[in-house]
């Protein structure tokens, strides 16, 4: 019979999240993880396998603890307020972080997603989940007349995602409220339906995705 673990697995994963989020995967050593989690190196290996396995668990915990609940909070709002609320939530949390860590998923994408077949699907899937949230908001807004129909919903959703990614990266080097507010304000202005738009007008065709 396997012996029960003599530590709080969630607390250990939270420590791993903090370490990887702050330093990235490559720069984090087992010694760093030992210091952050309070476990010995042997206990970490026995419980979680190698560093890559622990990083994957930490990344998944970060996604489910942060991104999932954020989508749930704002998907029930009116379309424009849902988009605005999501982005302002991200800005507020980013600006209140004294370490300017940005987003762990975006950091992982910049660090190694293009060259790592294991983590790329997790990162791409997370971005797709956020894009789907924006798409739902925009489609509802185009139906109720609050969001412009001059551009296709899919293209506007990608634009929202691109601005979000930019904010996440920008906050690491220029954590200035005016800079981030300006980026979000410009996006929101581009989404709002103009006074002359008809709610029943047909949107222009979406830009095709390139394979």
PyMOL commands that set and color helices and strands:
alter all, ss='L'
color gray80, all
select helices_A, chain A and resi 9-23+30-37+41-48+51-74+79-95+104-115+117-144+153-173+177-191
alter helices_A, ss='H'
color red, helices_A
deselect
rebuild
show_as cartoon
